[in-house]
Amino acid sequence: QVQLVESGGGLVQFGGSLRLSCAVSRSISNRYTMAWYRQAPGSQRELVANITPGSNTNYADAVKGRFTISRDDAKNMVYLQMNSLKPEDTAVYYCNARQGFLSSSWGQGTQVTVSS
């Protein structure tokens, strides 16, 4: 299994920014589709954004124009830049690594709280 460790979460005011990081235990170059998911209290886990080995990206409608997913394969890192944060963005954010249908691995999550 791929080991993933998220960091960068915290408490931020309305309209602020945070940058989440995901450290991956093995090379992700041309191998894994990476993604960020989030789960708010009482809600199901939902996809926030993903990025393919070819750097094609996909975003949930709720975060388009505000969040940016990126990857640095040389450093085995994935990032989520979050701008113009809203209270509705409050959730635990999880990093995910997927290799086609062969495997899917999750980090432990990092809490993001946006105050009003």
Sine and cosine of phi, psi and omega as CSV:
sin_phi,cos_phi,sin_psi,cos_psi,sin_omega,cos_omega
0.00,0.00,0.48,-0.87,0.09,-1.00
-0.99,0.11,0.72,-0.69,0.06,-1.00
-0.99,-0.11,0.74,-0.67,-0.04,-1.00
-0.80,-0.60,0.68,-0.73,0.02,-1.00
-0.74,-0.67,0.89,-0.45,0.02,-1.00
-1.00,0.00,0.45,-0.89,0.11,-0.99
-0.42,-0.91,0.23,-0.97,0.09,-1.00
0.97,-0.25,-0.10,0.99,0.04,-1.00
-0.95,0.31,0.18,-0.98,0.01,-1.00
0.26,-0.97,-0.23,-0.97,0.01,-1.00
-0.99,-0.17,0.78,-0.62,-0.01,-1.00
-0.66,-0.75,0.49,-0.87,0.00,-1.00
-0.99,0.17,0.32,-0.95,0.06,-1.00
-0.78,0.63,0.74,-0.67,0.01,-1.00
1.00,0.07,-0.07,1.00,-0.03,-1.00
-0.99,0.15,-0.10,-1.00,-0.06,-1.00
-0.74,-0.68,0.49,-0.87,0.13,-0.99
-0.61,-0.79,0.47,-0.88,0.09,-1.00
-0.85,-0.53,0.91,-0.41,0.04,-1.00
-1.00,0.00,0.58,-0.81,0.03,-1.00
-0.83,-0.56,0.53,-0.85,0.06,-1.00
-0.74,-0.67,0.90,-0.44,0.05,-1.00
-1.00,-0.07,0.76,-0.65,-0.08,-1.00
-0.94,-0.34,0.63,-0.77,-0.15,-0.99
-0.98,0.19,-0.16,0.99,0.01,-1.00
-0.60,-0.80,0.16,-0.99,-0.02,-1.00
-0.88,0.48,0.71,-0.70,0.03,-1.00
-0.94,-0.35,-0.01,1.00,-0.05,-1.00
-0.87,0.50,0.87,-0.49,0.06,-1.00
0.83,0.55,0.47,0.88,-0.09,-1.00
-0.78,-0.63,-0.62,0.78,-0.16,-0.99
-0.81,-0.59,0.64,-0.77,0.28,-0.96
-0.99,0.11,0.79,-0.61,-0.02,-1.00
-0.95,-0.30,0.51,-0.86,-0.05,-1.00
-0.49,-0.87,0.39,-0.92,0.20,-0.98
-0.91,-0.42,0.75,-0.66,0.12,-0.99
-0.88,-0.47,0.26,-0.97,0.11,-0.99
-0.59,-0.80,0.42,-0.91,0.02,-1.00
-0.62,-0.78,0.89,-0.45,0.06,-1.00
-1.00,-0.01,0.38,-0.93,0.03,-1.00
-0.82,0.57,0.75,-0.66,0.02,-1.00
0.97,0.23,0.09,1.00,-0.03,-1.00
-0.87,-0.50,0.32,-0.95,0.09,-1.00
-0.98,0.18,0.44,-0.90,0.08,-1.00
-0.91,0.41,0.71,-0.70,-0.05,-1.00
-0.75,-0.66,0.50,-0.87,0.04,-1.00
-0.95,0.31,0.75,-0.66,0.09,-1.00
-0.99,-0.11,-0.78,0.63,-0.02,-1.00
-0.29,-0.96,0.46,-0.89,0.16,-0.99
-0.65,-0.76,0.25,-0.97,-0.03,-1.00
-0.55,-0.83,0.77,-0.63,-0.05,-1.00
-0.99,0.10,0.18,-0.98,0.09,-1.00
-0.84,0.55,-0.46,0.89,0.06,-1.00
-1.00,0.04,0.13,0.99,0.05,-1.00
0.94,0.35,0.37,0.93,0.21,-0.98
-0.96,0.28,0.69,-0.72,-0.09,-1.00
-0.87,-0.49,0.40,-0.92,0.05,-1.00
-0.60,-0.80,0.66,-0.75,-0.05,-1.00
-0.76,-0.65,0.56,-0.83,0.18,-0.98
-0.91,0.42,0.56,-0.83,-0.02,-1.00
-0.83,0.56,-0.57,0.82,-0.08,-1.00
-0.92,0.40,-0.33,0.94,-0.07,-1.00
-0.89,-0.46,-0.05,1.00,-0.01,-1.00
-0.85,0.53,0.72,-0.69,-0.01,-1.00
1.00,0.07,-0.20,0.98,-0.02,-1.00
-0.90,-0.43,-0.58,0.81,-0.04,-1.00
-0.95,-0.32,0.51,-0.86,0.07,-1.00
-0.70,-0.71,0.83,-0.55,0.09,-1.00
-0.99,-0.11,0.62,-0.78,0.03,-1.00
-0.54,-0.84,0.27,-0.96,0.02,-1.00
-0.66,-0.75,0.57,-0.82,0.09,-1.00
-0.84,-0.54,1.00,-0.03,-0.10,-0.99
-0.91,0.41,-0.49,0.87,0.02,-1.00
-0.90,0.43,-0.49,0.87,0.00,-1.00
-0.97,-0.26,0.01,1.00,-0.05,-1.00
0.81,0.59,0.75,0.66,-0.03,-1.00
-0.78,-0.62,0.55,-0.84,0.11,-0.99
-0.79,-0.62,0.61,-0.79,-0.08,-1.00
-0.78,-0.63,0.42,-0.91,0.16,-0.99
-0.72,-0.69,0.96,-0.28,0.08,-1.00
-1.00,0.07,0.85,-0.52,-0.06,-1.00
-0.89,-0.46,0.89,-0.45,0.02,-1.00
-0.89,-0.46,0.29,-0.96,0.03,-1.00
0.77,0.64,0.76,0.66,-0.09,-1.00
-0.92,0.39,0.59,-0.81,-0.01,-1.00
-0.86,-0.51,0.39,-0.92,0.08,-1.00
-0.81,0.58,-0.53,0.85,0.01,-1.00
-0.93,0.38,-0.20,0.98,0.08,-1.00
-0.99,0.14,-0.13,0.99,0.00,-1.00
-0.88,0.48,0.83,-0.55,-0.05,-1.00
-0.04,-1.00,0.17,-0.99,0.24,-0.97
-1.00,0.03,0.79,-0.62,-0.04,-1.00
-0.97,-0.24,0.76,-0.65,-0.07,-1.00
-0.88,-0.47,0.67,-0.74,0.13,-0.99
-1.00,0.00,0.61,-0.79,-0.03,-1.00
-0.71,-0.71,0.65,-0.76,0.09,-1.00
-0.85,-0.53,0.78,-0.63,-0.02,-1.00
-0.75,-0.66,0.71,-0.70,0.07,-1.00
-0.91,-0.42,1.00,0.02,-0.07,-1.00
0.80,0.59,-0.75,-0.66,0.08,-1.00
-0.98,-0.18,0.16,0.99,-0.09,-1.00
-0.99,0.15,-0.59,0.81,-0.07,-1.00
-0.36,-0.93,0.41,-0.91,0.09,-1.00
-0.53,-0.85,0.83,-0.55,-0.07,-1.00
-0.84,-0.55,0.53,-0.85,-0.07,-1.00
-0.81,-0.59,0.56,-0.83,0.20,-0.98
-0.99,0.12,-0.02,-1.00,-0.03,-1.00
-1.00,0.10,-0.26,0.96,0.05,-1.00
0.99,-0.14,0.42,-0.91,0.09,-1.00
-0.69,-0.72,0.71,-0.70,-0.09,-1.00
-0.98,0.17,0.75,-0.66,0.14,-0.99
-0.88,-0.48,0.84,-0.54,0.01,-1.00
-0.82,-0.57,0.82,-0.57,-0.01,-1.00
-0.93,-0.38,0.88,-0.48,-0.02,-1.00
-1.00,0.04,0.44,-0.90,0.01,-1.00
-0.99,-0.14,0.00,0.00,0.00,0.00
